């Protein structure tokens, strides 16, 4: 427990919210930044960040990494959530890591606004947060062909194409989608953007990898309206 106390002290210097959560979703520790950001009371993570009365995964469009980790035996998992904060509603990349030595889960909440700003100003790469596995990050522009402006290194695991191939324009996001699904996906993007939807989850669709394989993907998209780009 001495080691855990030291790790709690270390979490207090992290500039974004960090929570330690048990298997019942109870918050056993939150760092200074989390206390500054969240206004909601409650002892669970879903009460704290969403004001929900039940776990996130029971709500539509709220996949929960802790549940995914437990059910699939993963070491870590990430999702995008819309949280209630003192500044209003904010999108956070929620990265959760299982800590078997304590049987606790470390949950980091990274503001999407700050994340995108960091990429633009410091050219930080998304793979600092997402570097492997089934989760891939694309920042694509809502113009013809959906050119990719940034991506995580994990896009290679998913598509067979490197980040450089996307950024050079050798392949754009639209050309990655299976031709039979492209019209539907395009219509979903148009419908949601025209109705000012902040975020949505597409119906599963197929992509074609560099070596010609077909893969099904679940795409969660967030509209970044200030520069007409989509994440």
Biotite code that builds the C-alpha atoms (Angstrom):
import biotite.structure as struc

atoms = struc.array([
    struc.Atom([0.000, 0.000, 0.000], chain_id="A", res_id=1, res_name="UNK", atom_name="CA", element="C"),
    struc.Atom([2.992, 2.312, 0.459], chain_id="A", res_id=2, res_name="UNK", atom_name="CA", element="C"),
    struc.Atom([3.731, 1.937, -3.236], chain_id="A", res_id=3, res_name="UNK", atom_name="CA", element="C"),
    struc.Atom([0.122, 2.788, -4.102], chain_id="A", res_id=4, res_name="UNK", atom_name="CA", element="C"),
    struc.Atom([0.328, 5.916, -1.948], chain_id="A", res_id=5, res_name="UNK", atom_name="CA", element="C"),
    struc.Atom([3.426, 7.004, -3.855], chain_id="A", res_id=6, res_name="UNK", atom_name="CA", element="C"),
    struc.Atom([1.704, 6.399, -7.178], chain_id="A", res_id=7, res_name="UNK", atom_name="CA", element="C"),
    struc.Atom([-1.235, 8.521, -6.039], chain_id="A", res_id=8, res_name="UNK", atom_name="CA", element="C"),
    struc.Atom([1.191, 11.354, -5.334], chain_id="A", res_id=9, res_name="UNK", atom_name="CA", element="C"),
    struc.Atom([2.649, 10.931, -8.812], chain_id="A", res_id=10, res_name="UNK", atom_name="CA", element="C"),
    struc.Atom([-0.824, 11.132, -10.365], chain_id="A", res_id=11, res_name="UNK", atom_name="CA", element="C"),
    struc.Atom([-1.360, 14.526, -8.754], chain_id="A", res_id=12, res_name="UNK", atom_name="CA", element="C"),
    struc.Atom([1.246, 16.126, -11.022], chain_id="A", res_id=13, res_name="UNK", atom_name="CA", element="C"),
    struc.Atom([-0.415, 14.863, -14.219], chain_id="A", res_id=14, res_name="UNK", atom_name="CA", element="C"),
    struc.Atom([-2.055, 17.867, -15.982], chain_id="A", res_id=15, res_name="UNK", atom_name="CA", element="C"),
    struc.Atom([-5.266, 16.019, -16.890], chain_id="A", res_id=16, res_name="UNK", atom_name="CA", element="C"),
    struc.Atom([-7.826, 14.097, -14.800], chain_id="A", res_id=17, res_name="UNK", atom_name="CA", element="C"),
    struc.Atom([-6.668, 10.722, -13.505], chain_id="A", res_id=18, res_name="UNK", atom_name="CA", element="C"),
    struc.Atom([-8.867, 8.303, -11.552], chain_id="A", res_id=19, res_name="UNK", atom_name="CA", element="C"),
    struc.Atom([-8.264, 5.005, -9.801], chain_id="A", res_id=20, res_name="UNK", atom_name="CA", element="C"),
    struc.Atom([-11.381, 2.842, -10.053], chain_id="A", res_id=21, res_name="UNK", atom_name="CA", element="C"),
    struc.Atom([-12.261, -0.576, -8.674], chain_id="A", res_id=22, res_name="UNK", atom_name="CA", element="C"),
    struc.Atom([-14.118, -3.350, -10.513], chain_id="A", res_id=23, res_name="UNK", atom_name="CA", element="C"),
    struc.Atom([-17.447, -2.009, -9.216], chain_id="A", res_id=24, res_name="UNK", atom_name="CA", element="C"),
    struc.Atom([-16.789, 1.405, -10.837], chain_id="A", res_id=25, res_name="UNK", atom_name="CA", element="C"),
    struc.Atom([-16.149, 3.009, -7.456], chain_id="A", res_id=26, res_name="UNK", atom_name="CA", element="C"),
    struc.Atom([-13.651, 5.886, -7.503], chain_id="A", res_id=27, res_name="UNK", atom_name="CA", element="C"),
    struc.Atom([-11.019, 5.140, -4.876], chain_id="A", res_id=28, res_name="UNK", atom_name="CA", element="C"),
    struc.Atom([-8.821, 8.106, -5.846], chain_id="A", res_id=29, res_name="UNK", atom_name="CA", element="C"),
    struc.Atom([-8.904, 11.092, -8.170], chain_id="A", res_id=30, res_name="UNK", atom_name="CA", element="C"),
    struc.Atom([-6.057, 13.517, -8.707], chain_id="A", res_id=31, res_name="UNK", atom_name="CA", element="C"),
    struc.Atom([-6.095, 17.286, -8.228], chain_id="A", res_id=32, res_name="UNK", atom_name="CA", element="C"),
    struc.Atom([-6.981, 17.987, -11.856], chain_id="A", res_id=33, res_name="UNK", atom_name="CA", element="C"),
    struc.Atom([-10.028, 15.713, -11.668], chain_id="A", res_id=34, res_name="UNK", atom_name="CA", element="C"),
    struc.Atom([-11.211, 17.458, -8.508], chain_id="A", res_id=35, res_name="UNK", atom_name="CA", element="C"),
    struc.Atom([-10.802, 20.825, -10.244], chain_id="A", res_id=36, res_name="UNK", atom_name="CA", element="C"),
    struc.Atom([-12.648, 19.775, -13.391], chain_id="A", res_id=37, res_name="UNK", atom_name="CA", element="C"),
    struc.Atom([-15.641, 17.771, -12.227], chain_id="A", res_id=38, res_name="UNK", atom_name="CA", element="C"),
    struc.Atom([-18.543, 19.224, -10.280], chain_id="A", res_id=39, res_name="UNK", atom_name="CA", element="C"),
    struc.Atom([-20.801, 16.186, -9.938], chain_id="A", res_id=40, res_name="UNK", atom_name="CA", element="C"),
    struc.Atom([-20.986, 14.297, -6.692], chain_id="A", res_id=41, res_name="UNK", atom_name="CA", element="C"),
    struc.Atom([-21.169, 10.535, -6.386], chain_id="A", res_id=42, res_name="UNK", atom_name="CA", element="C"),
    struc.Atom([-18.829, 7.700, -5.679], chain_id="A", res_id=43, res_name="UNK", atom_name="CA", element="C"),
    struc.Atom([-18.718, 6.064, -9.133], chain_id="A", res_id=44, res_name="UNK", atom_name="CA", element="C"),
    struc.Atom([-16.880, 7.185, -12.255], chain_id="A", res_id=45, res_name="UNK", atom_name="CA", element="C"),
    struc.Atom([-20.093, 7.382, -14.274], chain_id="A", res_id=46, res_name="UNK", atom_name="CA", element="C"),
    struc.Atom([-21.743, 9.614, -11.657], chain_id="A", res_id=47, res_name="UNK", atom_name="CA", element="C"),
    struc.Atom([-18.680, 11.825, -11.506], chain_id="A", res_id=48, res_name="UNK", atom_name="CA", element="C"),
    struc.Atom([-18.214, 12.439, -15.220], chain_id="A", res_id=49, res_name="UNK", atom_name="CA", element="C"),
    struc.Atom([-21.716, 11.907, -16.680], chain_id="A", res_id=50, res_name="UNK", atom_name="CA", element="C"),
    struc.Atom([-24.229, 12.210, -13.806], chain_id="A", res_id=51, res_name="UNK", atom_name="CA", element="C"),
    struc.Atom([-25.457, 8.774, -14.848], chain_id="A", res_id=52, res_name="UNK", atom_name="CA", element="C"),
    struc.Atom([-27.242, 6.565, -12.329], chain_id="A", res_id=53, res_name="UNK", atom_name="CA", element="C"),
    struc.Atom([-25.914, 3.394, -13.998], chain_id="A", res_id=54, res_name="UNK", atom_name="CA", element="C"),
    struc.Atom([-22.689, 2.364, -15.800], chain_id="A", res_id=55, res_name="UNK", atom_name="CA", element="C"),
    struc.Atom([-21.796, 4.071, -19.087], chain_id="A", res_id=56, res_name="UNK", atom_name="CA", element="C"),
    struc.Atom([-22.109, 0.931, -21.209], chain_id="A", res_id=57, res_name="UNK", atom_name="CA", element="C"),
    struc.Atom([-25.853, 0.785, -20.447], chain_id="A", res_id=58, res_name="UNK", atom_name="CA", element="C"),
    struc.Atom([-26.296, 4.086, -22.292], chain_id="A", res_id=59, res_name="UNK", atom_name="CA", element="C"),
    struc.Atom([-26.346, 4.355, -26.064], chain_id="A", res_id=60, res_name="UNK", atom_name="CA", element="C"),
    struc.Atom([-23.061, 5.462, -27.663], chain_id="A", res_id=61, res_name="UNK", atom_name="CA", element="C"),
    struc.Atom([-21.156, 5.145, -24.376], chain_id="A", res_id=62, res_name="UNK", atom_name="CA", element="C"),
    struc.Atom([-18.836, 2.134, -24.666], chain_id="A", res_id=63, res_name="UNK", atom_name="CA", element="C"),
    struc.Atom([-16.892, 1.665, -21.460], chain_id="A", res_id=64, res_name="UNK", atom_name="CA", element="C"),
    struc.Atom([-13.212, 0.629, -21.501], chain_id="A", res_id=65, res_name="UNK", atom_name="CA", element="C"),
    struc.Atom([-13.285, -0.903, -18.020], chain_id="A", res_id=66, res_name="UNK", atom_name="CA", element="C"),
    struc.Atom([-15.992, -3.324, -19.134], chain_id="A", res_id=67, res_name="UNK", atom_name="CA", element="C"),
    struc.Atom([-14.093, -4.152, -22.338], chain_id="A", res_id=68, res_name="UNK", atom_name="CA", element="C"),
    struc.Atom([-10.912, -4.849, -20.373], chain_id="A", res_id=69, res_name="UNK", atom_name="CA", element="C"),
    struc.Atom([-12.659, -7.157, -17.937], chain_id="A", res_id=70, res_name="UNK", atom_name="CA", element="C"),
    struc.Atom([-14.681, -9.092, -20.509], chain_id="A", res_id=71, res_name="UNK", atom_name="CA", element="C"),
    struc.Atom([-11.953, -9.466, -23.147], chain_id="A", res_id=72, res_name="UNK", atom_name="CA", element="C"),
    struc.Atom([-8.913, -9.789, -20.887], chain_id="A", res_id=73, res_name="UNK", atom_name="CA", element="C"),
    struc.Atom([-7.259, -6.661, -22.306], chain_id="A", res_id=74, res_name="UNK", atom_name="CA", element="C"),
    struc.Atom([-4.483, -4.736, -20.586], chain_id="A", res_id=75, res_name="UNK", atom_name="CA", element="C"),
    struc.Atom([-5.819, -1.355, -21.741], chain_id="A", res_id=76, res_name="UNK", atom_name="CA", element="C"),
    struc.Atom([-8.571, 0.179, -23.827], chain_id="A", res_id=77, res_name="UNK", atom_name="CA", element="C"),
    struc.Atom([-9.586, 3.649, -25.023], chain_id="A", res_id=78, res_name="UNK", atom_name="CA", element="C"),
    struc.Atom([-12.872, 5.312, -26.015], chain_id="A", res_id=79, res_name="UNK", atom_name="CA", element="C"),
    struc.Atom([-14.169, 8.828, -26.607], chain_id="A", res_id=80, res_name="UNK", atom_name="CA", element="C"),
    struc.Atom([-16.717, 10.234, -24.143], chain_id="A", res_id=81, res_name="UNK", atom_name="CA", element="C"),
    struc.Atom([-18.564, 13.490, -23.601], chain_id="A", res_id=82, res_name="UNK", atom_name="CA", element="C"),
    struc.Atom([-18.131, 14.524, -19.946], chain_id="A", res_id=83, res_name="UNK", atom_name="CA", element="C"),
    struc.Atom([-19.856, 17.115, -17.781], chain_id="A", res_id=84, res_name="UNK", atom_name="CA", element="C"),
    struc.Atom([-17.320, 19.538, -16.328], chain_id="A", res_id=85, res_name="UNK", atom_name="CA", element="C"),
    struc.Atom([-17.211, 22.944, -14.669], chain_id="A", res_id=86, res_name="UNK", atom_name="CA", element="C"),
    struc.Atom([-16.614, 24.451, -18.115], chain_id="A", res_id=87, res_name="UNK", atom_name="CA", element="C"),
    struc.Atom([-19.575, 22.634, -19.649], chain_id="A", res_id=88, res_name="UNK", atom_name="CA", element="C"),
    struc.Atom([-19.627, 19.468, -21.724], chain_id="A", res_id=89, res_name="UNK", atom_name="CA", element="C"),
    struc.Atom([-16.229, 18.398, -23.079], chain_id="A", res_id=90, res_name="UNK", atom_name="CA", element="C"),
    struc.Atom([-15.012, 15.505, -25.198], chain_id="A", res_id=91, res_name="UNK", atom_name="CA", element="C"),
    struc.Atom([-12.361, 13.375, -23.523], chain_id="A", res_id=92, res_name="UNK", atom_name="CA", element="C"),
    struc.Atom([-10.296, 10.498, -24.791], chain_id="A", res_id=93, res_name="UNK", atom_name="CA", element="C"),
    struc.Atom([-10.676, 8.009, -21.934], chain_id="A", res_id=94, res_name="UNK", atom_name="CA", element="C"),
    struc.Atom([-7.678, 5.691, -21.714], chain_id="A", res_id=95, res_name="UNK", atom_name="CA", element="C"),
    struc.Atom([-8.020, 2.919, -19.134], chain_id="A", res_id=96, res_name="UNK", atom_name="CA", element="C"),
    struc.Atom([-5.225, 0.621, -17.966], chain_id="A", res_id=97, res_name="UNK", atom_name="CA", element="C"),
    struc.Atom([-5.625, -2.365, -15.646], chain_id="A", res_id=98, res_name="UNK", atom_name="CA", element="C"),
    struc.Atom([-3.211, -2.466, -12.678], chain_id="A", res_id=99, res_name="UNK", atom_name="CA", element="C"),
    struc.Atom([-3.233, -6.137, -11.580], chain_id="A", res_id=100, res_name="UNK", atom_name="CA", element="C"),
    struc.Atom([-0.949, -5.532, -8.602], chain_id="A", res_id=101, res_name="UNK", atom_name="CA", element="C"),
    struc.Atom([-3.741, -3.510, -6.968], chain_id="A", res_id=102, res_name="UNK", atom_name="CA", element="C"),
    struc.Atom([-6.744, -4.952, -8.852], chain_id="A", res_id=103, res_name="UNK", atom_name="CA", element="C"),
    struc.Atom([-7.583, -1.367, -9.835], chain_id="A", res_id=104, res_name="UNK", atom_name="CA", element="C"),
    struc.Atom([-8.064, 0.493, -13.095], chain_id="A", res_id=105, res_name="UNK", atom_name="CA", element="C"),
    struc.Atom([-6.245, 3.717, -13.942], chain_id="A", res_id=106, res_name="UNK", atom_name="CA", element="C"),
    struc.Atom([-8.440, 5.997, -16.043], chain_id="A", res_id=107, res_name="UNK", atom_name="CA", element="C"),
    struc.Atom([-6.985, 9.058, -17.796], chain_id="A", res_id=108, res_name="UNK", atom_name="CA", element="C"),
    struc.Atom([-9.284, 11.701, -19.271], chain_id="A", res_id=109, res_name="UNK", atom_name="CA", element="C"),
    struc.Atom([-7.540, 13.691, -22.004], chain_id="A", res_id=110, res_name="UNK", atom_name="CA", element="C"),
    struc.Atom([-9.451, 16.674, -23.393], chain_id="A", res_id=111, res_name="UNK", atom_name="CA", element="C"),
    struc.Atom([-10.020, 16.315, -27.141], chain_id="A", res_id=112, res_name="UNK", atom_name="CA", element="C"),
    struc.Atom([-9.705, 20.083, -27.557], chain_id="A", res_id=113, res_name="UNK", atom_name="CA", element="C"),
    struc.Atom([-6.321, 20.092, -25.832], chain_id="A", res_id=114, res_name="UNK", atom_name="CA", element="C"),
    struc.Atom([-5.258, 16.988, -27.739], chain_id="A", res_id=115, res_name="UNK", atom_name="CA", element="C"),
    struc.Atom([-6.050, 18.522, -31.130], chain_id="A", res_id=116, res_name="UNK", atom_name="CA", element="C"),
    struc.Atom([-4.434, 21.801, -30.133], chain_id="A", res_id=117, res_name="UNK", atom_name="CA", element="C"),
    struc.Atom([-1.271, 19.948, -29.137], chain_id="A", res_id=118, res_name="UNK", atom_name="CA", element="C"),
    struc.Atom([-1.144, 18.187, -32.491], chain_id="A", res_id=119, res_name="UNK", atom_name="CA", element="C"),
    struc.Atom([-1.550, 21.504, -34.332], chain_id="A", res_id=120, res_name="UNK", atom_name="CA", element="C"),
    struc.Atom([0.908, 23.569, -32.328], chain_id="A", res_id=121, res_name="UNK", atom_name="CA", element="C"),
    struc.Atom([3.558, 21.083, -31.257], chain_id="A", res_id=122, res_name="UNK", atom_name="CA", element="C"),
    struc.Atom([3.039, 18.446, -33.942], chain_id="A", res_id=123, res_name="UNK", atom_name="CA", element="C"),
    struc.Atom([2.670, 15.794, -31.291], chain_id="A", res_id=124, res_name="UNK", atom_name="CA", element="C"),
    struc.Atom([1.795, 12.445, -32.781], chain_id="A", res_id=125, res_name="UNK", atom_name="CA", element="C"),
    struc.Atom([-1.382, 10.561, -31.789], chain_id="A", res_id=126, res_name="UNK", atom_name="CA", element="C"),
    struc.Atom([0.636, 7.421, -31.137], chain_id="A", res_id=127, res_name="UNK", atom_name="CA", element="C"),
    struc.Atom([1.703, 8.991, -27.840], chain_id="A", res_id=128, res_name="UNK", atom_name="CA", element="C"),
    struc.Atom([-1.764, 7.883, -26.724], chain_id="A", res_id=129, res_name="UNK", atom_name="CA", element="C"),
    struc.Atom([-2.767, 5.251, -29.284], chain_id="A", res_id=130, res_name="UNK", atom_name="CA", element="C"),
    struc.Atom([0.078, 3.184, -30.690], chain_id="A", res_id=131, res_name="UNK", atom_name="CA", element="C"),
    struc.Atom([-1.212, -0.338, -31.280], chain_id="A", res_id=132, res_name="UNK", atom_name="CA", element="C"),
    struc.Atom([-4.171, -2.653, -31.175], chain_id="A", res_id=133, res_name="UNK", atom_name="CA", element="C"),
    struc.Atom([-7.691, -2.392, -32.603], chain_id="A", res_id=134, res_name="UNK", atom_name="CA", element="C"),
    struc.Atom([-8.200, 1.315, -31.844], chain_id="A", res_id=135, res_name="UNK", atom_name="CA", element="C"),
    struc.Atom([-6.976, 3.694, -34.538], chain_id="A", res_id=136, res_name="UNK", atom_name="CA", element="C"),
    struc.Atom([-7.056, 7.493, -34.659], chain_id="A", res_id=137, res_name="UNK", atom_name="CA", element="C"),
    struc.Atom([-7.769, 9.461, -37.864], chain_id="A", res_id=138, res_name="UNK", atom_name="CA", element="C"),
    struc.Atom([-8.094, 13.224, -38.171], chain_id="A", res_id=139, res_name="UNK", atom_name="CA", element="C"),
    struc.Atom([-9.605, 13.788, -41.604], chain_id="A", res_id=140, res_name="UNK", atom_name="CA", element="C"),
    struc.Atom([-10.842, 16.864, -43.369], chain_id="A", res_id=141, res_name="UNK", atom_name="CA", element="C"),
    struc.Atom([-14.465, 17.120, -44.441], chain_id="A", res_id=142, res_name="UNK", atom_name="CA", element="C"),
    struc.Atom([-13.654, 17.841, -48.084], chain_id="A", res_id=143, res_name="UNK", atom_name="CA", element="C"),
    struc.Atom([-13.632, 15.698, -51.234], chain_id="A", res_id=144, res_name="UNK", atom_name="CA", element="C"),
    struc.Atom([-12.132, 12.280, -50.541], chain_id="A", res_id=145, res_name="UNK", atom_name="CA", element="C"),
    struc.Atom([-11.721, 13.014, -46.801], chain_id="A", res_id=146, res_name="UNK", atom_name="CA", element="C"),
    struc.Atom([-7.943, 13.576, -46.819], chain_id="A", res_id=147, res_name="UNK", atom_name="CA", element="C"),
    struc.Atom([-6.204, 12.467, -43.636], chain_id="A", res_id=148, res_name="UNK", atom_name="CA", element="C"),
    struc.Atom([-4.405, 15.239, -41.737], chain_id="A", res_id=149, res_name="UNK", atom_name="CA", element="C"),
    struc.Atom([-3.197, 13.156, -38.798], chain_id="A", res_id=150, res_name="UNK", atom_name="CA", element="C"),
    struc.Atom([-3.296, 9.550, -37.647], chain_id="A", res_id=151, res_name="UNK", atom_name="CA", element="C"),
    struc.Atom([-1.963, 7.181, -35.027], chain_id="A", res_id=152, res_name="UNK", atom_name="CA", element="C"),
    struc.Atom([0.700, 4.605, -35.795], chain_id="A", res_id=153, res_name="UNK", atom_name="CA", element="C"),
    struc.Atom([-1.918, 1.930, -35.097], chain_id="A", res_id=154, res_name="UNK", atom_name="CA", element="C"),
    struc.Atom([-3.580, 2.664, -38.461], chain_id="A", res_id=155, res_name="UNK", atom_name="CA", element="C"),
    struc.Atom([-0.950, 0.334, -39.922], chain_id="A", res_id=156, res_name="UNK", atom_name="CA", element="C"),
    struc.Atom([-2.223, -2.576, -37.798], chain_id="A", res_id=157, res_name="UNK", atom_name="CA", element="C"),
    struc.Atom([-5.749, -1.894, -39.023], chain_id="A", res_id=158, res_name="UNK", atom_name="CA", element="C"),
    struc.Atom([-5.205, -0.993, -42.687], chain_id="A", res_id=159, res_name="UNK", atom_name="CA", element="C"),
    struc.Atom([-1.719, -2.067, -43.754], chain_id="A", res_id=160, res_name="UNK", atom_name="CA", element="C"),
    struc.Atom([-0.995, 1.533, -44.765], chain_id="A", res_id=161, res_name="UNK", atom_name="CA", element="C"),
    struc.Atom([1.516, 3.645, -42.858], chain_id="A", res_id=162, res_name="UNK", atom_name="CA", element="C"),
    struc.Atom([0.804, 7.059, -41.403], chain_id="A", res_id=163, res_name="UNK", atom_name="CA", element="C"),
    struc.Atom([3.089, 8.557, -44.064], chain_id="A", res_id=164, res_name="UNK", atom_name="CA", element="C"),
    struc.Atom([1.026, 7.009, -46.875], chain_id="A", res_id=165, res_name="UNK", atom_name="CA", element="C"),
    struc.Atom([-2.098, 8.676, -45.501], chain_id="A", res_id=166, res_name="UNK", atom_name="CA", element="C"),
    struc.Atom([-0.464, 12.050, -44.855], chain_id="A", res_id=167, res_name="UNK", atom_name="CA", element="C"),
    struc.Atom([1.153, 12.135, -48.309], chain_id="A", res_id=168, res_name="UNK", atom_name="CA", element="C"),
    struc.Atom([-2.233, 11.714, -49.954], chain_id="A", res_id=169, res_name="UNK", atom_name="CA", element="C"),
    struc.Atom([-1.357, 8.330, -51.456], chain_id="A", res_id=170, res_name="UNK", atom_name="CA", element="C"),
    struc.Atom([-4.590, 7.118, -49.904], chain_id="A", res_id=171, res_name="UNK", atom_name="CA", element="C"),
    struc.Atom([-7.404, 9.122, -48.305], chain_id="A", res_id=172, res_name="UNK", atom_name="CA", element="C"),
    struc.Atom([-10.035, 7.949, -45.882], chain_id="A", res_id=173, res_name="UNK", atom_name="CA", element="C"),
    struc.Atom([-12.845, 7.652, -48.431], chain_id="A", res_id=174, res_name="UNK", atom_name="CA", element="C"),
    struc.Atom([-10.796, 5.362, -50.682], chain_id="A", res_id=175, res_name="UNK", atom_name="CA", element="C"),
    struc.Atom([-10.204, 3.066, -47.705], chain_id="A", res_id=176, res_name="UNK", atom_name="CA", element="C"),
    struc.Atom([-13.932, 2.304, -47.372], chain_id="A", res_id=177, res_name="UNK", atom_name="CA", element="C"),
    struc.Atom([-15.438, -0.608, -49.299], chain_id="A", res_id=178, res_name="UNK", atom_name="CA", element="C"),
    struc.Atom([-17.190, 0.750, -52.442], chain_id="A", res_id=179, res_name="UNK", atom_name="CA", element="C"),
    struc.Atom([-20.462, -0.957, -51.482], chain_id="A", res_id=180, res_name="UNK", atom_name="CA", element="C"),
    struc.Atom([-20.484, 0.855, -48.119], chain_id="A", res_id=181, res_name="UNK", atom_name="CA", element="C"),
    struc.Atom([-19.097, 4.261, -49.131], chain_id="A", res_id=182, res_name="UNK", atom_name="CA", element="C"),
    struc.Atom([-22.402, 5.812, -50.205], chain_id="A", res_id=183, res_name="UNK", atom_name="CA", element="C"),
    struc.Atom([-24.064, 4.868, -46.915], chain_id="A", res_id=184, res_name="UNK", atom_name="CA", element="C"),
    struc.Atom([-21.163, 6.146, -44.820], chain_id="A", res_id=185, res_name="UNK", atom_name="CA", element="C"),
    struc.Atom([-21.100, 9.388, -46.842], chain_id="A", res_id=186, res_name="UNK", atom_name="CA", element="C"),
    struc.Atom([-24.827, 9.832, -46.279], chain_id="A", res_id=187, res_name="UNK", atom_name="CA", element="C"),
    struc.Atom([-24.405, 9.287, -42.545], chain_id="A", res_id=188, res_name="UNK", atom_name="CA", element="C"),
    struc.Atom([-21.678, 11.930, -42.414], chain_id="A", res_id=189, res_name="UNK", atom_name="CA", element="C"),
    struc.Atom([-23.843, 14.383, -44.386], chain_id="A", res_id=190, res_name="UNK", atom_name="CA", element="C"),
    struc.Atom([-26.930, 13.717, -42.264], chain_id="A", res_id=191, res_name="UNK", atom_name="CA", element="C"),
    struc.Atom([-25.182, 14.105, -38.937], chain_id="A", res_id=192, res_name="UNK", atom_name="CA", element="C"),
    struc.Atom([-23.176, 17.191, -39.924], chain_id="A", res_id=193, res_name="UNK", atom_name="CA", element="C"),
    struc.Atom([-26.218, 18.904, -41.466], chain_id="A", res_id=194, res_name="UNK", atom_name="CA", element="C"),
    struc.Atom([-28.165, 18.353, -38.246], chain_id="A", res_id=195, res_name="UNK", atom_name="CA", element="C"),
    struc.Atom([-25.242, 19.714, -36.183], chain_id="A", res_id=196, res_name="UNK", atom_name="CA", element="C"),
    struc.Atom([-24.653, 16.411, -34.414], chain_id="A", res_id=197, res_name="UNK", atom_name="CA", element="C"),
    struc.Atom([-21.535, 16.679, -32.265], chain_id="A", res_id=198, res_name="UNK", atom_name="CA", element="C"),
    struc.Atom([-20.654, 12.998, -32.404], chain_id="A", res_id=199, res_name="UNK", atom_name="CA", element="C"),
    struc.Atom([-22.065, 9.745, -33.661], chain_id="A", res_id=200, res_name="UNK", atom_name="CA", element="C"),
    struc.Atom([-21.341, 6.063, -34.140], chain_id="A", res_id=201, res_name="UNK", atom_name="CA", element="C"),
    struc.Atom([-21.653, 4.782, -37.694], chain_id="A", res_id=202, res_name="UNK", atom_name="CA", element="C"),
    struc.Atom([-23.332, 1.537, -38.532], chain_id="A", res_id=203, res_name="UNK", atom_name="CA", element="C"),
    struc.Atom([-20.467, -0.970, -38.947], chain_id="A", res_id=204, res_name="UNK", atom_name="CA", element="C"),
    struc.Atom([-18.897, -0.805, -42.389], chain_id="A", res_id=205, res_name="UNK", atom_name="CA", element="C"),
    struc.Atom([-16.118, -2.498, -44.317], chain_id="A", res_id=206, res_name="UNK", atom_name="CA", element="C"),
    struc.Atom([-12.681, -1.245, -45.234], chain_id="A", res_id=207, res_name="UNK", atom_name="CA", element="C"),
    struc.Atom([-10.232, -2.760, -47.694], chain_id="A", res_id=208, res_name="UNK", atom_name="CA", element="C"),
    struc.Atom([-6.687, -3.147, -46.409], chain_id="A", res_id=209, res_name="UNK", atom_name="CA", element="C"),
    struc.Atom([-3.550, -2.604, -48.460], chain_id="A", res_id=210, res_name="UNK", atom_name="CA", element="C"),
    struc.Atom([-3.243, -6.334, -49.146], chain_id="A", res_id=211, res_name="UNK", atom_name="CA", element="C"),
    struc.Atom([-6.868, -6.560, -50.296], chain_id="A", res_id=212, res_name="UNK", atom_name="CA", element="C"),
    struc.Atom([-8.417, -8.026, -47.158], chain_id="A", res_id=213, res_name="UNK", atom_name="CA", element="C"),
    struc.Atom([-11.869, -6.889, -46.034], chain_id="A", res_id=214, res_name="UNK", atom_name="CA", element="C"),
    struc.Atom([-12.331, -5.833, -42.394], chain_id="A", res_id=215, res_name="UNK", atom_name="CA", element="C"),
    struc.Atom([-15.390, -4.637, -40.533], chain_id="A", res_id=216, res_name="UNK", atom_name="CA", element="C"),
    struc.Atom([-14.909, -1.532, -38.382], chain_id="A", res_id=217, res_name="UNK", atom_name="CA", element="C"),
    struc.Atom([-16.948, 0.355, -35.804], chain_id="A", res_id=218, res_name="UNK", atom_name="CA", element="C"),
    struc.Atom([-16.361, 4.066, -36.382], chain_id="A", res_id=219, res_name="UNK", atom_name="CA", element="C"),
    struc.Atom([-17.020, 6.697, -33.718], chain_id="A", res_id=220, res_name="UNK", atom_name="CA", element="C"),
    struc.Atom([-16.774, 10.184, -35.257], chain_id="A", res_id=221, res_name="UNK", atom_name="CA", element="C"),
    struc.Atom([-16.595, 13.570, -33.570], chain_id="A", res_id=222, res_name="UNK", atom_name="CA", element="C"),
    struc.Atom([-17.279, 16.743, -35.517], chain_id="A", res_id=223, res_name="UNK", atom_name="CA", element="C"),
    struc.Atom([-14.752, 19.533, -34.941], chain_id="A", res_id=224, res_name="UNK", atom_name="CA", element="C"),
    struc.Atom([-16.728, 22.456, -36.282], chain_id="A", res_id=225, res_name="UNK", atom_name="CA", element="C"),
    struc.Atom([-14.263, 25.290, -35.913], chain_id="A", res_id=226, res_name="UNK", atom_name="CA", element="C"),
    struc.Atom([-12.137, 24.110, -38.837], chain_id="A", res_id=227, res_name="UNK", atom_name="CA", element="C"),
    struc.Atom([-14.558, 21.748, -40.601], chain_id="A", res_id=228, res_name="UNK", atom_name="CA", element="C"),
    struc.Atom([-12.486, 18.709, -39.802], chain_id="A", res_id=229, res_name="UNK", atom_name="CA", element="C"),
    struc.Atom([-13.741, 15.472, -38.407], chain_id="A", res_id=230, res_name="UNK", atom_name="CA", element="C"),
    struc.Atom([-12.140, 13.204, -35.840], chain_id="A", res_id=231, res_name="UNK", atom_name="CA", element="C"),
])
